[in-house]
Amino acid sequence: MEDNKQKIQAFIYEILNNMVVSDDQDIFELGVVNSLFAMQIVLFVEKEFGICFQDNDLDLENFNSINNINNFIGKKKNIIAC
C-alpha cells in the first residue's frame, strides 16, 4: 500500500503544479482544484490501479485526500477488478 501512496502523492504533486500537500489534507478545500481535477483523479485511479467504479464509489470523500484515495484503492482492490 505504501507503493500506491507514493504513486498517488506523485500524481497529486504533478497535477497541483508541484504544490506539496500532507497525506490527510483535504485537497478540495485548498481552492485550487475543480471538477475536472476530480475526474482526473478518477481516471488516474482507474488506469493506474485497475479499479472499476460503481456509482456509489464516486463519493467526494473517497478522493479528497491522499490517505482517502489510498484507502479507497485498498478496499476496491480486494473487491472488484476491471
mmCIF file of the N, C-alpha and C atoms, coordinates in Angstrom:
data_MODEL
# 
_entry.id   MODEL 
# 
loop_
_atom_site.group_PDB 
_atom_site.id 
_atom_site.type_symbol 
_atom_site.label_atom_id 
_atom_site.label_alt_id 
_atom_site.label_comp_id 
_atom_site.label_asym_id 
_atom_site.label_entity_id 
_atom_site.label_seq_id 
_atom_site.pdbx_PDB_ins_code 
_atom_site.Cartn_x 
_atom_site.Cartn_y 
_atom_site.Cartn_z 
_atom_site.occupancy 
_atom_site.B_iso_or_equiv 
_atom_site.pdbx_formal_charge 
_atom_site.auth_seq_id 
_atom_site.auth_comp_id 
_atom_site.auth_asym_id 
_atom_site.auth_atom_id 
_atom_site.pdbx_PDB_model_num 
ATOM 1   N N  . MET A 1 1  ? 0.818   -1.205 0.000   1.00 0.00 ? 1  MET A N  1 
ATOM 2   C CA . MET A 1 1  ? 0.000   0.000  0.000   1.00 0.00 ? 1  MET A CA 1 
ATOM 3   C C  . MET A 1 1  ? 0.860   1.267  0.000   1.00 0.00 ? 1  MET A C  1 
ATOM 4   N N  . GLU A 1 2  ? 2.051   1.175  0.572   1.00 0.00 ? 2  GLU A N  1 
ATOM 5   C CA . GLU A 1 2  ? 2.933   2.349  0.612   1.00 0.00 ? 2  GLU A CA 1 
ATOM 6   C C  . GLU A 1 2  ? 3.360   2.735  -0.801  1.00 0.00 ? 2  GLU A C  1 
ATOM 7   N N  . ASP A 1 3  ? 3.562   1.729  -1.661  1.00 0.00 ? 3  ASP A N  1 
ATOM 8   C CA . ASP A 1 3  ? 3.881   1.980  -3.064  1.00 0.00 ? 3  ASP A CA 1 
ATOM 9   C C  . ASP A 1 3  ? 2.753   2.755  -3.743  1.00 0.00 ? 3  ASP A C  1 
ATOM 10  N N  . ASN A 1 4  ? 1.516   2.336  -3.461  1.00 0.00 ? 4  ASN A N  1 
ATOM 11  C CA . ASN A 1 4  ? 0.348   3.030  -4.012  1.00 0.00 ? 4  ASN A CA 1 
ATOM 12  C C  . ASN A 1 4  ? 0.327   4.479  -3.549  1.00 0.00 ? 4  ASN A C  1 
ATOM 13  N N  . LYS A 1 5  ? 0.610   4.679  -2.268  1.00 0.00 ? 5  LYS A N  1 
ATOM 14  C CA . LYS A 1 5  ? 0.568   6.034  -1.715  1.00 0.00 ? 5  LYS A CA 1 
ATOM 15  C C  . LYS A 1 5  ? 1.602   6.929  -2.410  1.00 0.00 ? 5  LYS A C  1 
ATOM 16  N N  . GLN A 1 6  ? 2.765   6.403  -2.701  1.00 0.00 ? 6  GLN A N  1 
ATOM 17  C CA . GLN A 1 6  ? 3.796   7.194  -3.375  1.00 0.00 ? 6  GLN A CA 1 
ATOM 18  C C  . GLN A 1 6  ? 3.359   7.580  -4.783  1.00 0.00 ? 6  GLN A C  1 
ATOM 19  N N  . LYS A 1 7  ? 2.676   6.673  -5.474  1.00 0.00 ? 7  LYS A N  1 
ATOM 20  C CA . LYS A 1 7  ? 2.156   6.980  -6.807  1.00 0.00 ? 7  LYS A CA 1 
ATOM 21  C C  . LYS A 1 7  ? 1.101   8.086  -6.730  1.00 0.00 ? 7  LYS A C  1 
ATOM 22  N N  . ILE A 1 8  ? 0.240   7.994  -5.732  1.00 0.00 ? 8  ILE A N  1 
ATOM 23  C CA . ILE A 1 8  ? -0.808  9.000  -5.543  1.00 0.00 ? 8  ILE A CA 1 
ATOM 24  C C  . ILE A 1 8  ? -0.179  10.350 -5.216  1.00 0.00 ? 8  ILE A C  1 
ATOM 25  N N  . GLN A 1 9  ? 0.788   10.358 -4.309  1.00 0.00 ? 9  GLN A N  1 
ATOM 26  C CA . GLN A 1 9  ? 1.470   11.600 -3.935  1.00 0.00 ? 9  GLN A CA 1 
ATOM 27  C C  . GLN A 1 9  ? 2.111   12.251 -5.159  1.00 0.00 ? 9  GLN A C  1 
ATOM 28  N N  . ALA A 1 10 ? 2.783   11.460 -5.981  1.00 0.00 ? 10 ALA A N  1 
ATOM 29  C CA . ALA A 1 10 ? 3.441   11.992 -7.180  1.00 0.00 ? 10 ALA A CA 1 
ATOM 30  C C  . ALA A 1 10 ? 2.413   12.567 -8.149  1.00 0.00 ? 10 ALA A C  1 
ATOM 31  N N  . PHE A 1 11 ? 1.285   11.880 -8.326  1.00 0.00 ? 11 PHE A N  1 
ATOM 32  C CA . PHE A 1 11 ? 0.241   12.362 -9.221  1.00 0.00 ? 11 PHE A CA 1 
ATOM 33  C C  . PHE A 1 11 ? -0.333  13.687 -8.726  1.00 0.00 ? 11 PHE A C  1 
ATOM 34  N N  . ILE A 1 12 ? -0.681  13.743 -7.439  1.00 0.00 ? 12 ILE A N  1 
ATOM 35  C CA . ILE A 1 12 ? -1.258  14.967 -6.866  1.00 0.00 ? 12 ILE A CA 1 
ATOM 36  C C  . ILE A 1 12 ? -0.257  16.117 -6.956  1.00 0.00 ? 12 ILE A C  1 
ATOM 37  N N  . TYR A 1 13 ? 0.999   15.846 -6.645  1.00 0.00 ? 13 TYR A N  1 
ATOM 38  C CA . TYR A 1 13 ? 2.056   16.858 -6.708  1.00 0.00 ? 13 TYR A CA 1 
ATOM 39  C C  . TYR A 1 13 ? 2.157   17.434 -8.127  1.00 0.00 ? 13 TYR A C  1 
ATOM 40  N N  . GLU A 1 14 ? 2.134   16.552 -9.112  1.00 0.00 ? 14 GLU A N  1 
ATOM 41  C CA . GLU A 1 14 ? 2.251   16.995 -10.511 1.00 0.00 ? 14 GLU A CA 1 
ATOM 42  C C  . GLU A 1 14 ? 1.016   17.767 -10.958 1.00 0.00 ? 14 GLU A C  1 
ATOM 43  N N  . ILE A 1 15 ? -0.152  17.255 -10.639 1.00 0.00 ? 15 ILE A N  1 
ATOM 44  C CA . ILE A 1 15 ? -1.388  17.878 -11.108 1.00 0.00 ? 15 ILE A CA 1 
ATOM 45  C C  . ILE A 1 15 ? -1.628  19.227 -10.424 1.00 0.00 ? 15 ILE A C  1 
ATOM 46  N N  . LEU A 1 16 ? -1.092  19.387 -9.207  1.00 0.00 ? 16 LEU A N  1 
ATOM 47  C CA . LEU A 1 16 ? -1.230  20.657 -8.488  1.00 0.00 ? 16 LEU A CA 1 
ATOM 48  C C  . LEU A 1 16 ? -0.023  21.568 -8.716  1.00 0.00 ? 16 LEU A C  1 
ATOM 49  N N  . ASN A 1 17 ? 0.669   21.356 -9.829  1.00 0.00 ? 17 ASN A N  1 
ATOM 50  C CA . ASN A 1 17 ? 1.817   22.199 -10.196 1.00 0.00 ? 17 ASN A CA 1 
ATOM 51  C C  . ASN A 1 17 ? 2.853   22.286 -9.084  1.00 0.00 ? 17 ASN A C  1 
ATOM 52  N N  . ASN A 1 18 ? 3.248   21.108 -8.585  1.00 0.00 ? 18 ASN A N  1 
ATOM 53  C CA . ASN A 1 18 ? 4.321   20.969 -7.592  1.00 0.00 ? 18 ASN A CA 1 
ATOM 54  C C  . ASN A 1 18 ? 3.955   21.514 -6.212  1.00 0.00 ? 18 ASN A C  1 
ATOM 55  N N  . MET A 1 19 ? 2.679   21.624 -5.927  1.00 0.00 ? 19 MET A N  1 
ATOM 56  C CA . MET A 1 19 ? 2.235   22.035 -4.598  1.00 0.00 ? 19 MET A CA 1 
ATOM 57  C C  . MET A 1 19 ? 2.299   20.821 -3.664  1.00 0.00 ? 19 MET A C  1 
ATOM 58  N N  . VAL A 1 20 ? 2.917   20.995 -2.527  1.00 0.00 ? 20 VAL A N  1 
ATOM 59  C CA . VAL A 1 20 ? 3.033   19.914 -1.549  1.00 0.00 ? 20 VAL A CA 1 
ATOM 60  C C  . VAL A 1 20 ? 1.832   19.966 -0.606  1.00 0.00 ? 20 VAL A C  1 
ATOM 61  N N  . VAL A 1 21 ? 1.176   18.818 -0.456  1.00 0.00 ? 21 VAL A N  1 
ATOM 62  C CA . VAL A 1 21 ? 0.059   18.708 0.485   1.00 0.00 ? 21 VAL A CA 1 
ATOM 63  C C  . VAL A 1 21 ? 0.331   17.519 1.399   1.00 0.00 ? 21 VAL A C  1 
ATOM 64  N N  . SER A 1 22 ? -0.161  17.595 2.621   1.00 0.00 ? 22 SER A N  1 
ATOM 65  C CA . SER A 1 22 ? 0.005   16.469 3.535   1.00 0.00 ? 22 SER A CA 1 
ATOM 66  C C  . SER A 1 22 ? -0.957  15.356 3.136   1.00 0.00 ? 22 SER A C  1 
ATOM 67  N N  . ASP A 1 23 ? -0.664  14.161 3.584   1.00 0.00 ? 23 ASP A N  1 
ATOM 68  C CA . ASP A 1 23 ? -1.451  12.995 3.194   1.00 0.00 ? 23 ASP A CA 1 
ATOM 69  C C  . ASP A 1 23 ? -2.898  13.049 3.649   1.00 0.00 ? 23 ASP A C  1 
ATOM 70  N N  . ASP A 1 24 ? -3.174  13.792 4.707   1.00 0.00 ? 24 ASP A N  1 
ATOM 71  C CA . ASP A 1 24 ? -4.545  13.861 5.201   1.00 0.00 ? 24 ASP A CA 1 
ATOM 72  C C  . ASP A 1 24 ? -5.228  15.206 4.909   1.00 0.00 ? 24 ASP A C  1 
ATOM 73  N N  . GLN A 1 25 ? -4.564  16.070 4.181   1.00 0.00 ? 25 GLN A N  1 
ATOM 74  C CA . GLN A 1 25 ? -5.124  17.387 3.844   1.00 0.00 ? 25 GLN A CA 1 
ATOM 75  C C  . GLN A 1 25 ? -6.205  17.248 2.778   1.00 0.00 ? 25 GLN A C  1 
ATOM 76  N N  . ASP A 1 26 ? -7.320  17.935 2.967   1.00 0.00 ? 26 ASP A N  1 
ATOM 77  C CA . ASP A 1 26 ? -8.420  17.921 2.002   1.00 0.00 ? 26 ASP A CA 1 
ATOM 78  C C  . ASP A 1 26 ? -8.010  18.775 0.798   1.00 0.00 ? 26 ASP A C  1 
ATOM 79  N N  . ILE A 1 27 ? -7.727  18.116 -0.307  1.00 0.00 ? 27 ILE A N  1 
ATOM 80  C CA . ILE A 1 27 ? -7.209  18.834 -1.484  1.00 0.00 ? 27 ILE A CA 1 
ATOM 81  C C  . ILE A 1 27 ? -8.279  19.706 -2.140  1.00 0.00 ? 27 ILE A C  1 
ATOM 82  N N  . PHE A 1 28 ? -9.553  19.391 -1.914  1.00 0.00 ? 28 PHE A N  1 
ATOM 83  C CA . PHE A 1 28 ? -10.606 20.216 -2.497  1.00 0.00 ? 28 PHE A CA 1 
ATOM 84  C C  . PHE A 1 28 ? -10.822 21.502 -1.700  1.00 0.00 ? 28 PHE A C  1 
ATOM 85  N N  . GLU A 1 29 ? -10.499 21.478 -0.428  1.00 0.00 ? 29 GLU A N  1 
ATOM 86  C CA . GLU A 1 29 ? -10.623 22.683 0.388   1.00 0.00 ? 29 GLU A CA 1 
ATOM 87  C C  . GLU A 1 29 ? -9.499  23.684 0.120   1.00 0.00 ? 29 GLU A C  1 
ATOM 88  N N  . LEU A 1 30 ? -8.485  23.284 -0.601  1.00 0.00 ? 30 LEU A N  1 
ATOM 89  C CA . LEU A 1 30 ? -7.378  24.197 -0.929  1.00 0.00 ? 30 LEU A CA 1 
ATOM 90  C C  . LEU A 1 30 ? -7.823  25.316 -1.861  1.00 0.00 ? 30 LEU A C  1 
ATOM 91  N N  . GLY A 1 31 ? -8.890  25.077 -2.605  1.00 0.00 ? 31 GLY A N  1 
ATOM 92  C CA . GLY A 1 31 ? -9.402  26.086 -3.522  1.00 0.00 ? 31 GLY A CA 1 
ATOM 93  C C  . GLY A 1 31 ? -8.665  26.161 -4.841  1.00 0.00 ? 31 GLY A C  1 
ATOM 94  N N  . VAL A 1 32 ? -7.816  25.182 -5.110  1.00 0.00 ? 32 VAL A N  1 
ATOM 95  C CA . VAL A 1 32 ? -7.049  25.203 -6.358  1.00 0.00 ? 32 VAL A CA 1 
ATOM 96  C C  . VAL A 1 32 ? -7.470  24.095 -7.319  1.00 0.00 ? 32 VAL A C  1 
ATOM 97  N N  . VAL A 1 33 ? -8.499  23.340 -6.951  1.00 0.00 ? 33 VAL A N  1 
ATOM 98  C CA . VAL A 1 33 ? -8.955  22.250 -7.811  1.00 0.00 ? 33 VAL A CA 1 
ATOM 99  C C  . VAL A 1 33 ? -10.420 22.453 -8.179  1.00 0.00 ? 33 VAL A C  1 
ATOM 100 N N  . ASN A 1 34 ? -10.836 21.759 -9.230  1.00 0.00 ? 34 ASN A N  1 
ATOM 101 C CA . ASN A 1 34 ? -12.209 21.879 -9.701  1.00 0.00 ? 34 ASN A CA 1 
ATOM 102 C C  . ASN A 1 34 ? -12.735 20.505 -10.106 1.00 0.00 ? 34 ASN A C  1 
ATOM 103 N N  . SER A 1 35 ? -13.885 20.459 -10.741 1.00 0.00 ? 35 SER A N  1 
ATOM 104 C CA . SER A 1 35 ? -14.488 19.180 -11.105 1.00 0.00 ? 35 SER A CA 1 
ATOM 105 C C  . SER A 1 35 ? -13.645 18.431 -12.139 1.00 0.00 ? 35 SER A C  1 
ATOM 106 N N  . LEU A 1 36 ? -12.944 19.136 -12.988 1.00 0.00 ? 36 LEU A N  1 
ATOM 107 C CA . LEU A 1 36 ? -12.046 18.476 -13.944 1.00 0.00 ? 36 LEU A CA 1 
ATOM 108 C C  . LEU A 1 36 ? -10.952 17.734 -13.197 1.00 0.00 ? 36 LEU A C  1 
ATOM 109 N N  . PHE A 1 37 ? -10.437 18.342 -12.144 1.00 0.00 ? 37 PHE A N  1 
ATOM 110 C CA . PHE A 1 37 ? -9.424  17.700 -11.317 1.00 0.00 ? 37 PHE A CA 1 
ATOM 111 C C  . PHE A 1 37 ? -9.967  16.411 -10.707 1.00 0.00 ? 37 PHE A C  1 
ATOM 112 N N  . ALA A 1 38 ? -11.204 16.443 -10.246 1.00 0.00 ? 38 ALA A N  1 
ATOM 113 C CA . ALA A 1 38 ? -11.823 15.248 -9.660  1.00 0.00 ? 38 ALA A CA 1 
ATOM 114 C C  . ALA A 1 38 ? -11.886 14.124 -10.688 1.00 0.00 ? 38 ALA A C  1 
ATOM 115 N N  . MET A 1 39 ? -12.235 14.459 -11.913 1.00 0.00 ? 39 MET A N  1 
ATOM 116 C CA . MET A 1 39 ? -12.283 13.442 -12.966 1.00 0.00 ? 39 MET A CA 1 
ATOM 117 C C  . MET A 1 39 ? -10.883 12.913 -13.297 1.00 0.00 ? 39 MET A C  1 
ATOM 118 N N  . GLN A 1 40 ? -9.881  13.777 -13.232 1.00 0.00 ? 40 GLN A N  1 
ATOM 119 C CA . GLN A 1 40 ? -8.514  13.333 -13.465 1.00 0.00 ? 40 GLN A CA 1 
ATOM 120 C C  . GLN A 1 40 ? -8.087  12.317 -12.409 1.00 0.00 ? 40 GLN A C  1 
ATOM 121 N N  . ILE A 1 41 ? -8.493  12.533 -11.170 1.00 0.00 ? 41 ILE A N  1 
ATOM 122 C CA . ILE A 1 41 ? -8.177  11.583 -10.102 1.00 0.00 ? 41 ILE A CA 1 
ATOM 123 C C  . ILE A 1 41 ? -8.846  10.242 -10.381 1.00 0.00 ? 41 ILE A C  1 
ATOM 124 N N  . VAL A 1 42 ? -10.123 10.277 -10.734 1.00 0.00 ? 42 VAL A N  1 
ATOM 125 C CA . VAL A 1 42 ? -10.854 9.043  -11.019 1.00 0.00 ? 42 VAL A CA 1 
ATOM 126 C C  . VAL A 1 42 ? -10.186 8.282  -12.162 1.00 0.00 ? 42 VAL A C  1 
ATOM 127 N N  . LEU A 1 43 ? -9.852  8.970  -13.233 1.00 0.00 ? 43 LEU A N  1 
ATOM 128 C CA . LEU A 1 43 ? -9.205  8.316  -14.373 1.00 0.00 ? 43 LEU A CA 1 
ATOM 129 C C  . LEU A 1 43 ? -7.832  7.766  -14.004 1.00 0.00 ? 43 LEU A C  1 
ATOM 130 N N  . PHE A 1 44 ? -7.082  8.508  -13.196 1.00 0.00 ? 44 PHE A N  1 
ATOM 131 C CA . PHE A 1 44 ? -5.773  8.049  -12.729 1.00 0.00 ? 44 PHE A CA 1 
ATOM 132 C C  . PHE A 1 44 ? -5.918  6.754  -11.930 1.00 0.00 ? 44 PHE A C  1 
ATOM 133 N N  . VAL A 1 45 ? -6.834  6.724  -10.986 1.00 0.00 ? 45 VAL A N  1 
ATOM 134 C CA . VAL A 1 45 ? -7.040  5.541  -10.148 1.00 0.00 ? 45 VAL A CA 1 
ATOM 135 C C  . VAL A 1 45 ? -7.481  4.353  -10.998 1.00 0.00 ? 45 VAL A C  1 
ATOM 136 N N  . GLU A 1 46 ? -8.380  4.608  -11.921 1.00 0.00 ? 46 GLU A N  1 
ATOM 137 C CA . GLU A 1 46 ? -8.876  3.546  -12.797 1.00 0.00 ? 46 GLU A CA 1 
ATOM 138 C C  . GLU A 1 46 ? -7.740  2.941  -13.624 1.00 0.00 ? 46 GLU A C  1 
ATOM 139 N N  . LYS A 1 47 ? -6.950  3.792  -14.247 1.00 0.00 ? 47 LYS A N  1 
ATOM 140 C CA . LYS A 1 47 ? -5.879  3.331  -15.129 1.00 0.00 ? 47 LYS A CA 1 
ATOM 141 C C  . LYS A 1 47 ? -4.692  2.755  -14.348 1.00 0.00 ? 47 LYS A C  1 
ATOM 142 N N  . GLU A 1 48 ? -4.236  3.469  -13.341 1.00 0.00 ? 48 GLU A N  1 
ATOM 143 C CA . GLU A 1 48 ? -3.024  3.079  -12.611 1.00 0.00 ? 48 GLU A CA 1 
ATOM 144 C C  . GLU A 1 48 ? -3.225  1.834  -11.745 1.00 0.00 ? 48 GLU A C  1 
ATOM 145 N N  . PHE A 1 49 ? -4.430  1.685  -11.174 1.00 0.00 ? 49 PHE A N  1 
ATOM 146 C CA . PHE A 1 49 ? -4.656  0.618  -10.209 1.00 0.00 ? 49 PHE A CA 1 
ATOM 147 C C  . PHE A 1 49 ? -5.686  -0.410 -10.666 1.00 0.00 ? 49 PHE A C  1 
ATOM 148 N N  . GLY A 1 50 ? -6.228  -0.243 -11.881 1.00 0.00 ? 50 GLY A N  1 
ATOM 149 C CA . GLY A 1 50 ? -7.173  -1.213 -12.422 1.00 0.00 ? 50 GLY A CA 1 
ATOM 150 C C  . GLY A 1 50 ? -8.473  -1.300 -11.645 1.00 0.00 ? 50 GLY A C  1 
ATOM 151 N N  . ILE A 1 51 ? -8.932  -0.170 -11.157 1.00 0.00 ? 51 ILE A N  1 
ATOM 152 C CA . ILE A 1 51 ? -10.160 -0.121 -10.360 1.00 0.00 ? 51 ILE A CA 1 
ATOM 153 C C  . ILE A 1 51 ? -11.354 0.153  -11.270 1.00 0.00 ? 51 ILE A C  1 
ATOM 154 N N  . CYS A 1 52 ? -12.396 -0.667 -11.140 1.00 0.00 ? 52 CYS A N  1 
ATOM 155 C CA . CYS A 1 52 ? -13.669 -0.402 -11.817 1.00 0.00 ? 52 CYS A CA 1 
ATOM 156 C C  . CYS A 1 52 ? -14.580 0.319  -10.827 1.00 0.00 ? 52 CYS A C  1 
ATOM 157 N N  . PHE A 1 53 ? -15.189 1.380  -11.278 1.00 0.00 ? 53 PHE A N  1 
ATOM 158 C CA . PHE A 1 53 ? -16.020 2.196  -10.394 1.00 0.00 ? 53 PHE A CA 1 
ATOM 159 C C  . PHE A 1 53 ? -17.484 1.847  -10.534 1.00 0.00 ? 53 PHE A C  1 
ATOM 160 N N  . GLN A 1 54 ? -18.160 1.868  -9.387  1.00 0.00 ? 54 GLN A N  1 
ATOM 161 C CA . GLN A 1 54 ? -19.604 1.788  -9.343  1.00 0.00 ? 54 GLN A CA 1 
ATOM 162 C C  . GLN A 1 54 ? -20.095 3.179  -8.955  1.00 0.00 ? 54 GLN A C  1 
ATOM 163 N N  . ASP A 1 55 ? -21.359 3.465  -9.205  1.00 0.00 ? 55 ASP A N  1 
ATOM 164 C CA . ASP A 1 55 ? -21.898 4.800  -8.932  1.00 0.00 ? 55 ASP A CA 1 
ATOM 165 C C  . ASP A 1 55 ? -21.635 5.267  -7.501  1.00 0.00 ? 55 ASP A C  1 
ATOM 166 N N  . ASN A 1 56 ? -21.806 4.377  -6.529  1.00 0.00 ? 56 ASN A N  1 
ATOM 167 C CA . ASN A 1 56 ? -21.642 4.792  -5.131  1.00 0.00 ? 56 ASN A CA 1 
ATOM 168 C C  . ASN A 1 56 ? -20.178 5.018  -4.753  1.00 0.00 ? 56 ASN A C  1 
ATOM 169 N N  . ASP A 1 57 ? -19.240 4.634  -5.612  1.00 0.00 ? 57 ASP A N  1 
ATOM 170 C CA . ASP A 1 57 ? -17.814 4.882  -5.365  1.00 0.00 ? 57 ASP A CA 1 
ATOM 171 C C  . ASP A 1 57 ? -17.439 6.339  -5.613  1.00 0.00 ? 57 ASP A C  1 
ATOM 172 N N  . LEU A 1 58 ? -18.235 7.044  -6.396  1.00 0.00 ? 58 LEU A N  1 
ATOM 173 C CA . LEU A 1 58 ? -17.904 8.399  -6.797  1.00 0.00 ? 58 LEU A CA 1 
ATOM 174 C C  . LEU A 1 58 ? -18.306 9.425  -5.740  1.00 0.00 ? 58 LEU A C  1 
ATOM 175 N N  . ASP A 1 59 ? -18.009 9.101  -4.522  1.00 0.00 ? 59 ASP A N  1 
ATOM 176 C CA . ASP A 1 59 ? -18.240 9.967  -3.371  1.00 0.00 ? 59 ASP A CA 1 
ATOM 177 C C  . ASP A 1 59 ? -16.981 10.805 -3.161  1.00 0.00 ? 59 ASP A C  1 
ATOM 178 N N  . LEU A 1 60 ? -17.138 12.098 -3.030  1.00 0.00 ? 60 LEU A N  1 
ATOM 179 C CA . LEU A 1 60 ? -16.003 13.009 -2.890  1.00 0.00 ? 60 LEU A CA 1 
ATOM 180 C C  . LEU A 1 60 ? -15.064 12.599 -1.756  1.00 0.00 ? 60 LEU A C  1 
ATOM 181 N N  . GLU A 1 61 ? -15.610 12.036 -0.698  1.00 0.00 ? 61 GLU A N  1 
ATOM 182 C CA . GLU A 1 61 ? -14.781 11.626 0.434   1.00 0.00 ? 61 GLU A CA 1 
ATOM 183 C C  . GLU A 1 61 ? -13.751 10.557 0.061   1.00 0.00 ? 61 GLU A C  1 
ATOM 184 N N  . ASN A 1 62 ? -14.021 9.778  -0.974  1.00 0.00 ? 62 ASN A N  1 
ATOM 185 C CA . ASN A 1 62 ? -13.059 8.772  -1.423  1.00 0.00 ? 62 ASN A CA 1 
ATOM 186 C C  . ASN A 1 62 ? -11.840 9.404  -2.090  1.00 0.00 ? 62 ASN A C  1 
ATOM 187 N N  . PHE A 1 63 ? -11.945 10.668 -2.484  1.00 0.00 ? 63 PHE A N  1 
ATOM 188 C CA . PHE A 1 63 ? -10.905 11.297 -3.293  1.00 0.00 ? 63 PHE A CA 1 
ATOM 189 C C  . PHE A 1 63 ? -10.392 12.622 -2.750  1.00 0.00 ? 63 PHE A C  1 
ATOM 190 N N  . ASN A 1 64 ? -10.779 13.009 -1.532  1.00 0.00 ? 64 ASN A N  1 
ATOM 191 C CA . ASN A 1 64 ? -10.428 14.347 -1.058  1.00 0.00 ? 64 ASN A CA 1 
ATOM 192 C C  . ASN A 1 64 ? -9.081  14.439 -0.354  1.00 0.00 ? 64 ASN A C  1 
ATOM 193 N N  . SER A 1 65 ? -8.394  13.317 -0.175  1.00 0.00 ? 65 SER A N  1 
ATOM 194 C CA . SER A 1 65 ? -7.043  13.361 0.396   1.00 0.00 ? 65 SER A CA 1 
ATOM 195 C C  . SER A 1 65 ? -6.241  12.168 -0.112  1.00 0.00 ? 65 SER A C  1 
ATOM 196 N N  . ILE A 1 66 ? -4.955  12.266 0.002   1.00 0.00 ? 66 ILE A N  1 
ATOM 197 C CA . ILE A 1 66 ? -4.084  11.166 -0.418  1.00 0.00 ? 66 ILE A CA 1 
ATOM 198 C C  . ILE A 1 66 ? -4.408  9.912  0.385   1.00 0.00 ? 66 ILE A C  1 
ATOM 199 N N  . ASN A 1 67 ? -4.593  10.064 1.689   1.00 0.00 ? 67 ASN A N  1 
ATOM 200 C CA . ASN A 1 67 ? -4.924  8.903  2.526   1.00 0.00 ? 67 ASN A CA 1 
ATOM 201 C C  . ASN A 1 67 ? -6.251  8.272  2.120   1.00 0.00 ? 67 ASN A C  1 
ATOM 202 N N  . ASN A 1 68 ? -7.260  9.098  1.839   1.00 0.00 ? 68 ASN A N  1 
ATOM 203 C CA . ASN A 1 68 ? -8.563  8.556  1.454   1.00 0.00 ? 68 ASN A CA 1 
ATOM 204 C C  . ASN A 1 68 ? -8.505  7.853  0.107   1.00 0.00 ? 68 ASN A C  1 
ATOM 205 N N  . ILE A 1 69 ? -7.760  8.398  -0.832  1.00 0.00 ? 69 ILE A N  1 
ATOM 206 C CA . ILE A 1 69 ? -7.602  7.742  -2.129  1.00 0.00 ? 69 ILE A CA 1 
ATOM 207 C C  . ILE A 1 69 ? -6.913  6.394  -1.929  1.00 0.00 ? 69 ILE A C  1 
ATOM 208 N N  . ASN A 1 70 ? -5.858  6.387  -1.136  1.00 0.00 ? 70 ASN A N  1 
ATOM 209 C CA . ASN A 1 70 ? -5.110  5.157  -0.869  1.00 0.00 ? 70 ASN A CA 1 
ATOM 210 C C  . ASN A 1 70 ? -5.992  4.110  -0.183  1.00 0.00 ? 70 ASN A C  1 
ATOM 211 N N  . ASN A 1 71 ? -6.774  4.527  0.798   1.00 0.00 ? 71 ASN A N  1 
ATOM 212 C CA . ASN A 1 71 ? -7.678  3.597  1.489   1.00 0.00 ? 71 ASN A CA 1 
ATOM 213 C C  . ASN A 1 71 ? -8.743  3.056  0.547   1.00 0.00 ? 71 ASN A C  1 
ATOM 214 N N  . PHE A 1 72 ? -9.276  3.921  -0.298  1.00 0.00 ? 72 PHE A N  1 
ATOM 215 C CA . PHE A 1 72 ? -10.279 3.502  -1.279  1.00 0.00 ? 72 PHE A CA 1 
ATOM 216 C C  . PHE A 1 72 ? -9.709  2.435  -2.207  1.00 0.00 ? 72 PHE A C  1 
ATOM 217 N N  . ILE A 1 73 ? -8.497  2.660  -2.702  1.00 0.00 ? 73 ILE A N  1 
ATOM 218 C CA . ILE A 1 73 ? -7.844  1.694  -3.595  1.00 0.00 ? 73 ILE A CA 1 
ATOM 219 C C  . ILE A 1 73 ? -7.661  0.357  -2.876  1.00 0.00 ? 73 ILE A C  1 
ATOM 220 N N  . GLY A 1 74 ? -7.218  0.411  -1.631  1.00 0.00 ? 74 GLY A N  1 
ATOM 221 C CA . GLY A 1 74 ? -7.035  -0.815 -0.862  1.00 0.00 ? 74 GLY A CA 1 
ATOM 222 C C  . GLY A 1 74 ? -8.310  -1.621 -0.721  1.00 0.00 ? 74 GLY A C  1 
ATOM 223 N N  . LYS A 1 75 ? -9.417  -0.932 -0.479  1.00 0.00 ? 75 LYS A N  1 
ATOM 224 C CA . LYS A 1 75 ? -10.706 -1.617 -0.347  1.00 0.00 ? 75 LYS A CA 1 
ATOM 225 C C  . LYS A 1 75 ? -11.174 -2.192 -1.677  1.00 0.00 ? 75 LYS A C  1 
ATOM 226 N N  . LYS A 1 76 ? -11.032 -1.410 -2.732  1.00 0.00 ? 76 LYS A N  1 
ATOM 227 C CA . LYS A 1 76 ? -11.542 -1.832 -4.040  1.00 0.00 ? 76 LYS A CA 1 
ATOM 228 C C  . LYS A 1 76 ? -10.687 -2.929 -4.663  1.00 0.00 ? 76 LYS A C  1 
ATOM 229 N N  . LYS A 1 77 ? -9.386  -2.929 -4.428  1.00 0.00 ? 77 LYS A N  1 
ATOM 230 C CA . LYS A 1 77 ? -8.516  -3.953 -4.999  1.00 0.00 ? 77 LYS A CA 1 
ATOM 231 C C  . LYS A 1 77 ? -8.918  -5.334 -4.506  1.00 0.00 ? 77 LYS A C  1 
ATOM 232 N N  . ASN A 1 78 ? -9.507  -5.404 -3.324  1.00 0.00 ? 78 ASN A N  1 
ATOM 233 C CA . ASN A 1 78 ? -9.928  -6.686 -2.763  1.00 0.00 ? 78 ASN A CA 1 
ATOM 234 C C  . ASN A 1 78 ? -11.323 -7.104 -3.209  1.00 0.00 ? 78 ASN A C  1 
ATOM 235 N N  . ILE A 1 79 ? -12.007 -6.211 -3.932  1.00 0.00 ? 79 ILE A N  1 
ATOM 236 C CA . ILE A 1 79 ? -13.405 -6.498 -4.281  1.00 0.00 ? 79 ILE A CA 1 
ATOM 237 C C  . ILE A 1 79 ? -13.619 -6.630 -5.786  1.00 0.00 ? 79 ILE A C  1 
ATOM 238 N N  . ILE A 1 80 ? -13.258 -5.588 -6.520  1.00 0.00 ? 80 ILE A N  1 
ATOM 239 C CA . ILE A 1 80 ? -13.605 -5.523 -7.944  1.00 0.00 ? 80 ILE A CA 1 
ATOM 240 C C  . ILE A 1 80 ? -12.382 -5.218 -8.780  1.00 0.00 ? 80 ILE A C  1 
ATOM 241 N N  . ALA A 1 81 ? -12.164 -5.987 -9.781  1.00 0.00 ? 81 ALA A N  1 
ATOM 242 C CA . ALA A 1 81 ? -11.120 -5.693 -10.756 1.00 0.00 ? 81 ALA A CA 1 
ATOM 243 C C  . ALA A 1 81 ? -11.784 -5.529 -12.120 1.00 0.00 ? 81 ALA A C  1 
ATOM 244 N N  . CYS A 1 82 ? -11.226 -4.695 -12.960 1.00 0.00 ? 82 CYS A N  1 
ATOM 245 C CA . CYS A 1 82 ? -11.802 -4.468 -14.296 1.00 0.00 ? 82 CYS A CA 1 
ATOM 246 C C  . CYS A 1 82 ? -11.596 -5.676 -15.189 1.00 0.00 ? 82 CYS A C  1 
# 
